[in-house]
Amino acid sequence: MLRLPLKIILFLCLLIFVAGGDVYAQMNKQLALYYKRRAQKYLVKSPYLHEYFTINEKGITIYASALHHKKGVAEFFLPWNELDTLKDVFEFTDRNFQYNVYASKGVKPFSEDLIQTIRILKLNHNFIPTTVMKPLSGIRVAIDPGHIASDMKMAKIEGRFIDMTLENGEKINLREGDLTLTTAYVLKDSLEKYGAEVFLTRTSVGNKGASNVSYQAWKSKHLPNKLRTHRKLTKKQLLHILYHSPESRIYRDYYLQDDLEIRANKINYFKPDVTVVLHYNADELNAGWKKPSQRNFSMVFVPGSFMRKELATKRDRYDFLRILVSDNTKDSYFLSKYIMDQFVNYLKVPAVNNTNEPRYLKNVAMPLGNGIYARNLRLCRLLNSPLCYGEPLLQDNINELKALNDNDLKSGKISKRVIEVANSYFYGIMEYVNYQKSKHTP
């Protein structure tokens, strides 16, 4: 048996160690390059955001301000060897737990207690299939029907309605809240027939949001206390808001913020594999929506596109980091791509493009191709699952408004066009699920 001198053995060990170090250095370099590209693609709408973070071969560092960055004082540091742990935190825990991890970790390594907790949560997350398998068995889908209005009065408070008379005398009355809830029920029925478990954030007509409390009931019971608790207002100012502020402002500034938070909490608690947020669009160039528009296009949103002042708080920076490293970000893109393909090919509504793109998108969103945009909408920021925020058509388009006009969920009338919209989401979800299954098939 050949015996090597100790010096040679030590030298060979050193070579192996150095080579291993080179491999790790190269892997870290590739990770840094990947997440730099992801930040630029999905998140960094303003170059000023670079004052808040760095990505390099060491890891990802988050700073509380430009001054902290300049001084090298980090708020949070993630070395690459802790990346998988953080991704598991984002996947298997709720937002409050995640934020507390972000706030308490700082630049220290993750504790053994946290790592053990995440291991246990991962074990409990495993899906046990049912005996009878359908194409969507084991898949959880959350559906958020946007807005709440079931009557025209509430729709006008929301500012999401079409109320016009055509030249032939035909009256058009569309309420987006009614359209989205109808779409949600049709989509839910299709998904459940194929085996999916489906959750709707709101289920009732009567101007009710995710809390199942109508806007008017919320205003009388909860708004006064909300103003006293959360606002530094004098009694005079409080009374002015209660009795003199426009309903649209009270809805937008107070009710809607609470409602979106409740929707997000319910969805995140459900832990879906897929989330779709349902909206219908209208032509921004058709002021007042008093006449039909000739334009029509579809668009979808995924999380991202943080603007200059949108990393001002620690919670903002936690959300930025979560969207940056979570697998949900890329999955949201593919889910949205498959749904957009159905808007175009099945629904026959083209994707928005450079010639008809709404002006506001240039300011707030980042184009990802074929009508898909990253945008820092409230639900895009709050939801912790693969997400498509859909806007499949323009309600005030001359053809769409006629096709949608006979929809009224309260009386049981469902527009054929609404069924087609629901089907386009359904087919897109099916394509996405098949894509995910193919990734995990040997």
LOVO-210452 format. One record per residue: x negated, y negated, z negated of N, C-alpha, C in turn. Coordinates in steps of 0.1 Angstrom, whole numbers. Layout:
    n.u    n.v    n.w   ca.u   ca.v   ca.w    c.u    c.v    c.w
      X      Y      Z      X      Y      Z      X      Y      Z
...
This chain:
    n.u    n.v    n.w   ca.u   ca.v   ca.w    c.u    c.v    c.w
     -9     12      0      0      0      0     -9    -12      0
     -6    -22      9    -14    -34     10    -11    -44     -1
    -21    -48     -8    -20    -58    -19    -26    -71    -14
    -17    -82    -14    -22    -95    -11    -28   -102    -23
    -38   -110    -21    -44   -118    -32    -33   -127    -37
    -34   -130    -50    -24   -139    -56    -24   -153    -49
    -36   -158    -45    -36   -171    -39    -28   -171    -26
    -29   -160    -18    -21   -159     -5     -6   -158     -8
     -3   -150    -19     12   -149    -22     17   -163    -26
     10   -170    -34     14   -184    -38     15   -193    -26
      6   -192    -17      6   -200     -5     18   -197      4
     21   -184      5     33   -180     13     46   -185      6
     47   -184     -7     58   -189    -14     60   -204    -12
     49   -211    -12     49   -226    -10     55   -229      4
     50   -221     14     55   -223     28     70   -221     29
     75   -210     22     89   -208     22     97   -219     15
     91   -223      4     98   -234     -3     99   -247      5
     87   -250     12     87   -262     20     97   -261     32
     97   -249     38    106   -247     49    120   -248     45
    123   -242     33    137   -244     28    140   -258     25
    130   -266     20    133   -280     17    136   -287     30
    129   -284     41    131   -290     54    145   -287     59
    150   -274     57    163   -271     61    174   -279     53
    172   -280     40    181   -289     32    181   -303     37
    169   -308     39    167   -322     44    175   -324     57
    173   -315     66    180   -316     79    195   -315     77
    200   -306     69    214   -305     66    220   -318     60
    213   -324     51    217   -336     45    217   -348     55
    208   -347     64    207   -357     75    219   -356     84
    223   -344     87    234   -341     96    247   -345     89
    248   -342     76    260   -347     68    261   -362     68
    250   -369     66    251   -383     66    255   -389     79
    250   -383     90    254   -387    103    269   -385    106
    274   -373    102    288   -369    104    297   -379     97
    294   -382     84    303   -391     76    302   -405     80
    290   -409     85    289   -423     90    298   -424    103
    298   -414    111    307   -414    123    321   -414    119
    325   -406    109    339   -405    105    343   -419     99
    335   -425     91    338   -438     86    341   -448     97
    332   -448    107    334   -458    118    346   -454    126
    350   -442    128    361   -438    136    374   -441    129
    375   -437    116    388   -438    109    390   -450    100
    379   -455     94    381   -463     82    377   -477     83
    366   -480     89    359   -493     88    365   -502     99
    376   -509     96    382   -519    105    374   -532    105
    368   -536     93    361   -548     92    346   -544     88
    336   -551     95    322   -548     91    319   -552     77
    327   -560     71    324   -564     57    326   -553     47
    333   -542     51    334   -530     42    321   -524     39
    311   -526     48    298   -520     45    291   -525     33
    296   -536     27    291   -542     15    295   -533      3
    305   -524      5    310   -515     -6    305   -501     -6
    298   -497      5    293   -483      5    281   -481     13
    274   -470     10    263   -466     19    264   -451     20
    260   -446     32    259   -432     35    245   -429     40
    238   -420     33    224   -417     38    221   -402     34
    208   -398     36    205   -384     33    207   -380     19
    208   -390     10    210   -386     -4    224   -383     -8
    233   -391     -1    248   -389     -3    256   -401      0
    267   -402     -7    276   -414     -5    276   -422    -18
    274   -435    -16    274   -444    -28    284   -454    -26
    292   -457    -36    303   -467    -36    299   -478    -46
    301   -491    -41    298   -502    -50    310   -510    -52
    311   -517    -64    322   -525    -68    323   -538    -60
    312   -543    -55    312   -556    -48    299   -557    -40
    299   -567    -32    286   -570    -24    275   -573    -33
    277   -580    -44    267   -583    -54    261   -570    -61
    270   -561    -64    266   -548    -70    257   -541    -60
    261   -541    -47    254   -534    -37    240   -540    -36
    239   -554    -36    226   -561    -35    217   -557    -46
    223   -556    -58    215   -552    -70    212   -538    -72
    219   -529    -63    217   -515    -64    224   -508    -76
    235   -515    -80    242   -509    -92    255   -502    -86
    255   -489    -86    265   -481    -80    277   -479    -89
    289   -479    -84    301   -475    -91    303   -460    -91
    299   -454    -80    301   -439    -78    291   -434    -69
    285   -422    -72    275   -416    -63    279   -402    -61
    279   -397    -49    282   -383    -46    270   -378    -38
    261   -370    -45    251   -363    -37    257   -352    -29
    250   -348    -18    256   -339     -9    259   -325    -15
    251   -321    -25    253   -308    -31    266   -308    -40
    273   -320    -42    285   -320    -49    297   -323    -40
    295   -323    -27    305   -327    -17    317   -317    -18
    314   -304    -18    324   -294    -18    333   -295    -31
    327   -298    -42    334   -299    -54    344   -311    -53
    339   -322    -48    348   -334    -47    360   -331    -37
    357   -324    -26    367   -320    -16    378   -312    -23
    373   -302    -32    383   -294    -39    391   -302    -49
    385   -312    -55    392   -321    -64    403   -328    -56
    400   -333    -44    410   -340    -36    421   -330    -31
    418   -318    -29    427   -308    -23    436   -302    -34
    431   -299    -46    439   -291    -55    444   -299    -68
    442   -312    -68    447   -319    -80    455   -331    -75
    462   -337    -85    471   -349    -81    463   -362    -82
    469   -373    -77    462   -385    -76    457   -391    -89
    464   -389    -99    460   -395   -112    447   -388   -117
    447   -374   -116    435   -366   -119    423   -371   -111
    426   -372    -97    415   -376    -88    409   -389    -92
    418   -399    -95    413   -412    -98    405   -412   -111
    410   -405   -121    402   -403   -133    389   -397   -131
    388   -388   -122    375   -382   -119    366   -392   -113
    371   -400   -103    363   -410    -97    359   -421   -107
    368   -425   -116    365   -436   -125    355   -431   -136
    355   -418   -140    347   -413   -151    334   -408   -146
    333   -403   -134    320   -397   -130    309   -407   -128
    312   -418   -122    302   -428   -120    290   -422   -111
    278   -423   -116    267   -417   -109    262   -404   -115
    269   -399   -126    265   -387   -132    270   -375   -124
    263   -363   -126    268   -351   -119    282   -347   -125
    289   -339   -117    301   -333   -122    299   -324   -134
    307   -325   -144    305   -317   -156    309   -302   -153
    304   -293   -161    307   -279   -160    322   -277   -163
    327   -284   -172    342   -283   -175    350   -286   -163
    347   -297   -156    354   -300   -144    353   -289   -133
    341   -285   -131    339   -275   -121    347   -262   -124
    347   -258   -137    355   -246   -141    370   -249   -139
    374   -260   -142    389   -264   -140    392   -263   -125
    384   -268   -117    387   -267   -102    387   -253    -97
    378   -245   -102    378   -230    -99    391   -224   -102
    396   -226   -114    409   -220   -118    420   -225   -109
    421   -238   -106    431   -244    -98    431   -237    -84
    419   -235    -79    418   -229    -66    423   -215    -66
    420   -207    -76    425   -194    -77    440   -193    -78
    446   -203    -85    461   -203    -86    468   -208    -74
    460   -213    -64    466   -219    -52    468   -209    -41
    462   -197    -43    463   -187    -32    477   -183    -29
    481   -182    -16    494   -179    -11    496   -164    -11
    507   -159    -17    511   -145    -16    522   -144     -6
    520   -137      6    530   -137     16    542   -129     12
    553   -133     18    566   -125     16    566   -113     24
    575   -104     21    575    -91     28    580    -93     43
    589   -102     45    594   -105     59    587   -118     64
    579   -117     74    571   -128     78    578   -134     91
    579   -147     90    584   -155    102    572   -164    106
    573   -170    118    561   -178    123    556   -189    113
    565   -194    105    561   -205     96    562   -200     81
    563   -187     79    563   -182     65    550   -187     58
    552   -192     46    541   -196     38    537   -211     40
    543   -217     50    540   -231     53    550   -240     46
    544   -250     40    552   -261     33    552   -273     41
    564   -279     44    565   -291     52    573   -301     44
    567   -313     42    574   -324     36    578   -334     46
    590   -338     45    596   -348     55    601   -360     47
    596   -372     52    600   -385     46    608   -393     56
    621   -393     54    629   -401     63    628   -416     59
    621   -424     68    619   -438     64    631   -446     62
    630   -457     53    641   -466     50    653   -459     43
    664   -466     41    674   -460     32    688   -463     38
    690   -473     47    703   -478     50    712   -468     57
    724   -467     51    735   -459     58    746   -468     63
    745   -481     60    755   -491     65    748   -503     70
    755   -511     78    748   -522     85    744   -533     75
    751   -535     64    748   -545     54    734   -542     49
    732   -530     45    719   -526     39    708   -526     50
    711   -522     62    701   -522     73    696   -536     76
    705   -546     74    701   -560     76    692   -565     65
    695   -560     53    686   -563     42    672   -558     44
    671   -545     49    659   -539     52    652   -545     65
    660   -551     73    655   -557     86    652   -546     96
    659   -535     95    657   -523    104    671   -519    110
    675   -527    120    688   -524    126    688   -530    141
    698   -525    148    701   -531    162    716   -533    161
    720   -546    163    734   -550    163    736   -559    175
    741   -554    186    742   -562    198    754   -557    206
    759   -566    215    769   -563    225    764   -563    239
    765   -552    246    760   -552    260    769   -560    269
    764   -562    281    771   -570    291    785   -563    295
    785   -550    294    798   -543    297    807   -543    285
    804   -549    274    812   -550    262    809   -539    252
    801   -530    255    798   -519    246    790   -524    234
    795   -521    222    788   -525    209    778   -515    205
    766   -520    202    755   -511    197    752   -514    182
    753   -504    174    751   -505    160    742   -494    155
    729   -497    154    719   -487    149    713   -491    136
    712   -481    127    706   -483    114    694   -473    113
    682   -478    112    671   -469    112    671   -458    101
    676   -463     89    677   -453     78    686   -442     81
    697   -444     89    706   -434     93    700   -424    103
    692   -430    113    686   -422    123    675   -413    117
    667   -418    108    656   -410    102    662   -399     93
    672   -402     85    678   -391     77    684   -380     85
    691   -384     96    697   -374    105    686   -365    111
    676   -372    116    664   -365    122    658   -355    112
    657   -359     99    651   -351     89    659   -338     87
    673   -340     86    681   -328     84    680   -318     96
    680   -323    108    679   -314    120    666   -307    120
    655   -315    117    642   -309    117    641   -299    105
    646   -302     94    646   -292     83    652   -279     86
    664   -280     93    671   -268     97    663   -259    106
    656   -265    116    648   -258    125    636   -251    118
    629   -259    110    617   -254    103    621   -242     94
    632   -243     86    636   -233     77    640   -220     84
    646   -221     96    649   -209    104    636   -201    108
    625   -208    109    613   -202    112    604   -199    100
    610   -200     88    604   -195     76    597   -206     67
    596   -218     72    590   -228     64    598   -232     51
    590   -236     41    597   -242     29    596   -257     31
    608   -264     31    609   -278     35    613   -287     23
    607   -298     21    611   -308     11    614   -321     18
    626   -327     14    629   -341     19    628   -350      7
    622   -362     10    620   -372     -1    634   -378     -4
    643   -379      5    656   -385      2    666   -376     10
    678   -374      4    688   -365     10    702   -371     11
    704   -383      5    718   -388      3    720   -400     12
    732   -401     18    736   -414     23    741   -423     12
    744   -435     15    748   -444      4    737   -453      0
    727   -456      9    716   -466      6    708   -461     -5
    705   -448     -6    697   -443    -17    683   -439    -12
    673   -443    -20    659   -439    -17    655   -426    -24
    642   -424    -26    637   -412    -32    642   -410    -46
    645   -420    -54    650   -419    -67    665   -414    -68
    671   -414    -56    686   -411    -55    694   -421    -62
    689   -433    -63    696   -445    -69    698   -455    -58
    710   -460    -56    712   -469    -45    705   -483    -48
    702   -490    -37    695   -503    -39    703   -512    -48
    716   -513    -47    723   -522    -55    723   -518    -70
    724   -505    -72    724   -500    -86    710   -502    -92
    700   -500    -84    686   -503    -89    684   -518    -92
    690   -526    -84    688   -541    -86    695   -545    -99
    706   -540   -102    713   -544   -114    708   -538   -126
    703   -525   -126    698   -518   -137    683   -520   -140
    675   -520   -130    661   -519   -131    653   -532   -128
    658   -540   -119    650   -552   -115    647   -561   -127
    657   -565   -135    654   -574   -146    642   -570   -155
    643   -557   -159    632   -552   -167    618   -551   -160
    619   -548   -147    607   -548   -139    600   -561   -138
    608   -572   -137    603   -585   -136    597   -590   -149
    604   -586   -160    599   -589   -174    586   -582   -177
    585   -569   -172    574   -561   -176    561   -563   -168
    564   -565   -155    552   -565   -146    549   -578   -140
    556   -588   -143    553   -601   -137    552   -612   -148
    542   -621   -146    540   -632   -156    549   -643   -151
    562   -642   -155    572   -652   -150    578   -658   -162
    582   -671   -160    590   -678   -170    604   -673   -169
    612   -676   -179    626   -672   -178    633   -679   -166
    629   -691   -163    635   -698   -152    632   -691   -139
    619   -687   -137    615   -681   -125    622   -667   -124
    623   -660   -135    630   -647   -134    644   -648   -130
    651   -658   -135    665   -660   -131    666   -664   -117
    656   -672   -112    657   -677    -98    655   -664    -89
    646   -655    -92    645   -643    -84    657   -635    -84
    663   -633    -96    675   -625    -97    687   -630    -90
    689   -643    -90    701   -649    -85    700   -658    -72
    688   -661    -68    686   -670    -57    677   -665    -46
    669   -655    -49    660   -650    -39    667   -642    -28
    663   -643    -16    670   -635     -5    669   -620     -8
    680   -613     -5    680   -599     -7    668   -592      0
    665   -597     12    654   -590     19    641   -591     12
    638   -602      4    626   -604     -3    626   -594    -15
    637   -594    -22    638   -585    -34    636   -570    -30
    642   -567    -19    640   -553    -14    626   -550    -10
    620   -559     -3    606   -557      2    596   -558     -9
    597   -568    -18    586   -570    -28    588   -561    -40
    600   -556    -43    602   -549    -56    607   -535    -54
    619   -534    -47    625   -520    -46    616   -511    -37
    612   -516    -26    604   -508    -16    591   -503    -22
    584   -511    -30    572   -507    -35    574   -495    -45
    584   -496    -53    587   -485    -62    591   -473    -55
    599   -475    -44    605   -463    -37    593   -456    -30
    584   -463    -24    573   -456    -17    564   -448    -27
    562   -454    -39    554   -447    -49    561   -434    -53
    574   -434    -54    582   -422    -58    581   -412    -47
    583   -416    -34    582   -407    -23    568   -400    -23
    558   -408    -24    544   -402    -24    542   -392    -36
    547   -396    -48    545   -387    -59    552   -374    -57
    564   -374    -51    572   -362    -49    565   -353    -38
    560   -360    -28    554   -352    -17    541   -346    -23
    533   -353    -30    520   -348    -35    523   -337    -45
    533   -338    -53    537   -327    -62    541   -314    -55
    547   -316    -44    552   -304    -35    540   -297    -29
    529   -304    -27    516   -299    -21    519   -293     -7
    523   -301      2    526   -296     15    514   -292     24
    516   -284     34    506   -281     44    507   -292     55
    519   -297     57    522   -307     67    531   -317     61
    529   -330     64    538   -341     61    541   -349     73
    554   -351     76    558   -361     86    566   -372     80
    562   -384     84    570   -396     79    577   -401     92
    590   -401     91    599   -404    102    603   -418    103
    600   -425    114    605   -438    116    609   -439    131
    617   -450    134    620   -453    148    615   -468    150
    609   -471    161    603   -484    164    613   -493    171
    609   -506    172    616   -516    180    606   -525    186
    610   -531    197    601   -540    205    598   -553    198
    585   -555    194    581   -567    187    583   -580    196
    583   -578    209    585   -589    218    599   -593    221
    608   -584    216    623   -587    218    628   -593    206
    626   -606    204    629   -613    192    644   -612    188
    646   -608    175    660   -607    170    668   -595    175
    662   -587    185    669   -575    190    683   -578    194
    686   -589    200    699   -592    204    702   -588    219
    692   -584    226    694   -579    240    685   -567    242
    689   -559    252    681   -547    254    667   -550    259
    657   -541    256    644   -542    261    641   -532    272
    633   -536    281    629   -526    292    617   -518    288
    611   -521    277    599   -514    273    602   -502    265
    594   -492    265    595   -480    257    582   -473    255
    578   -470    243    566   -462    241    566   -456    227
    557   -447    225    556   -440    212    542   -442    206
    541   -441    193    529   -442    186    529   -434    173
    518   -430    168    517   -423    155    505   -429    147
    506   -428    134    496   -433    125    490   -422    116
    477   -423    114    470   -414    104    463   -424     94
    459   -418     83    452   -427     73    439   -433     78
    436   -445     73    424   -452     76    425   -466     79
    416   -472     86    416   -486     90    417   -496     78
    407   -495     69    407   -505     58    402   -518     63
    408   -529     59    404   -542     63    396   -549     52
    392   -561     55    381   -568     48    384   -568     33
    396   -571     29    399   -573     14    406   -560      8
    405   -549     15    412   -537     10    403   -527      3
    392   -532     -2    384   -524    -11    381   -532    -24
    390   -541    -27    388   -550    -38    389   -543    -52
    397   -533    -53    400   -526    -66    393   -512    -66
    391   -507    -78    385   -494    -80    394   -483    -73
    407   -485    -75    417   -476    -69    416   -476    -54
    414   -488    -48    412   -489    -33    400   -481    -29
    389   -482    -37    377   -476    -33    378   -461    -35
    385   -456    -45    388   -442    -46    395   -437    -34
    406   -444    -29    413   -440    -18    404   -439     -5
    395   -449     -4    386   -450      7    377   -437      7
    372   -434     -4    363   -422     -5    371   -409     -2
    383   -408     -8    391   -396     -5    394   -394      9
    398   -405     16    401   -403     31    388   -400     38
    377   -406     34    364   -403     41    360   -389     40
    361   -382     29    356   -369     27    366   -358     29
    379   -361     28    389   -350     27    391   -344     41
    393   -331     42    396   -324     54    409   -329     60
    418   -334     51    431   -339     56    430   -350     66
    419   -357     66    418   -368     76    417   -363     90
    408   -353     92    407   -347    106    420   -339    109
    425   -332     99    438   -324    102    449   -334    105
    450   -345     99    460   -355    103    459   -359    117
    447   -361    122    445   -364    136    451   -353    145
    448   -341    142    452   -330    151    468   -328    150
    473   -329    138    488   -328    137    494   -339    145
    489   -351    144    495   -363    151    493   -361    166
    482   -356    170    480   -353    184    490   -344    190
    492   -333    183    502   -323    188    516   -329    188
    520   -337    178    533   -343    178    534   -354    189
    523   -362    191    523   -372    202    525   -365    215
    518   -354    217    520   -346    230    535   -343    233
    542   -340    222    556   -336    224    564   -349    226
    561   -360    220    568   -373    223    567   -376    238
    555   -373    244    552   -377    258    559   -366    267
    556   -353    264    560   -343    274    575   -338    272
    579   -337    259    593   -332    257    603   -344    256
    599   -354    248    608   -365    246    608   -375    258
    597   -374    267    595   -382    279    594   -397    275
    587   -400    264    584   -414    260    569   -415    261
    563   -424    269    549   -425    270    542   -430    258
    530   -426    256    522   -432    245    519   -446    247
    519   -454    237    515   -469    238    501   -469    244
    498   -480    252    485   -481    258    480   -496    257
    469   -499    263    463   -512    262    471   -523    268
    480   -520    278    488   -530    284    500   -534    277
    506   -524    269    518   -527    262    517   -526    246
    504   -525    242    502   -523    227    507   -535    220
    515   -533    209    519   -545    201    507   -553    195
    509   -566    194    498   -574    190    493   -571    176
    502   -567    167    497   -565    153    488   -553    152
    489   -544    161    480   -532    161    465   -536    163
    463   -546    171    449   -550    173    443   -556    160
    451   -561    152    446   -567    139    444   -557    128
    453   -547    127    454   -539    115    450   -524    118
    449   -520    130    448   -505    133    435   -502    141
    431   -490    141    420   -485    149    424   -474    158
    423   -477    171    428   -467    181    420   -454    181
    426   -443    182    419   -430    182    422   -422    195
    430   -429    204    433   -423    217    447   -418    218
    453   -420    230    467   -415    234    477   -418    223
    478   -431    219    489   -435    210    487   -432    196
    475   -427    192    472   -423    178    463   -434    172
    467   -439    160    460   -450    154    458   -446    139
    446   -450    134    444   -451    120    449   -464    115
    456   -463    104    462   -476     98    464   -474     83
    461   -484     75    462   -483     61    475   -487     56
    486   -480     61    499   -481     55    500   -475     41
    510   -480     34    510   -475     20    511   -460     18
    520   -454     26    521   -439     25    509   -432     31
    503   -438     41    491   -432     47    480   -432     36
    480   -442     27    470   -443     17    473   -434      5
    486   -432      2    490   -425    -10    492   -410     -9
    494   -405      4    497   -391      5    484   -383      6
    485   -371      1    473   -362      0    475   -349      7
    478   -350     20    480   -338     28    479   -342     43
    477   -333     52    477   -336     66    490   -344     70
    489   -355     77    500   -364     78    502   -370     92
    514   -370     96    517   -378    109    528   -388    105
    525   -400    107    535   -411    105    540   -415    119
    552   -410    123    557   -411    136    566   -423    140
    564   -429    151    572   -439    157    575   -435    172
    585   -426    174    586   -419    187    592   -427    199
    599   -438    196    605   -446    207    609   -460    202
    613   -468    211    619   -481    208    634   -481    208
    640   -484    196    654   -483    195    662   -492    204
    655   -504    207    662   -514    215    660   -512    230
    653   -502    234    651   -499    248    665   -497    254
    667   -501    266    680   -501    273    687   -487    273
    678   -477    275    684   -463    276    685   -457    262
    675   -460    253    675   -454    240    686   -458    232
    689   -471    232    700   -476    223    713   -470    227
    716   -468    239    728   -461    243    729   -447    239
    717   -440    240    717   -426    236    718   -424    221
    713   -434    213    713   -433    199    726   -438    192
    734   -445    200    745   -453    194    756   -445    188
    757   -432    192    768   -424    186    764   -417    173
    753   -420    168    748   -413    156    753   -419    143
    759   -411    134    764   -416    121    765   -404    112
    755   -402    104    754   -390     95    766   -390     85
    770   -401     80    781   -401     70    793   -395     76
    796   -397     88    808   -391     94    805   -378    102
    793   -373    101    790   -361    108    786   -362    123
    784   -374    128    781   -375    142    765   -375    144
    761   -366    152    746   -365    154    744   -368    169
    736   -377    172    732   -380    186    724   -369    192
    726   -366    205    718   -356    212    703   -361    212
    701   -374    213    688   -380    214    680   -378    200
    687   -379    189    682   -376    176    677   -362    175
    685   -352    180    681   -338    180    669   -336    189
    668   -343    200    655   -342    208    643   -348    200
    645   -358    193    634   -364    185    630   -354    175
    639   -348    168    636   -337    158    629   -326    164
    634   -321    176    627   -310    183    613   -313    186
    610   -326    190    596   -329    193    587   -328    181
    592   -332    169    584   -330    157    582   -315    155
    593   -307    156    593   -293    154    583   -286    163
    583   -289    175    573   -282    185    559   -287    182
    557   -299    178    544   -304    174    539   -297    162
    547   -295    152    543   -288    140    540   -274    143
    547   -267    151    544   -254    155    531   -253    162
    528   -262    171    515   -262    178    503   -264    168
    506   -273    158    495   -275    148    493   -263    139
    503   -256    135    502   -245    127    495   -234    134
    498   -232    147    491   -222    155    476   -226    157
    473   -239    158    460   -243    159    452   -240    146
    458   -242    135    452   -239    122    450   -224    120
    459   -216    124    458   -201    123    446   -197    132
    445   -202    144    435   -198    153    421   -201    148
    420   -212    140    407   -216    134    402   -205    124
    412   -199    117    409   -189    106    410   -175    111
    412   -173    124    413   -159    129    399   -155    134
    394   -143    129    380   -139    132    379   -136    147
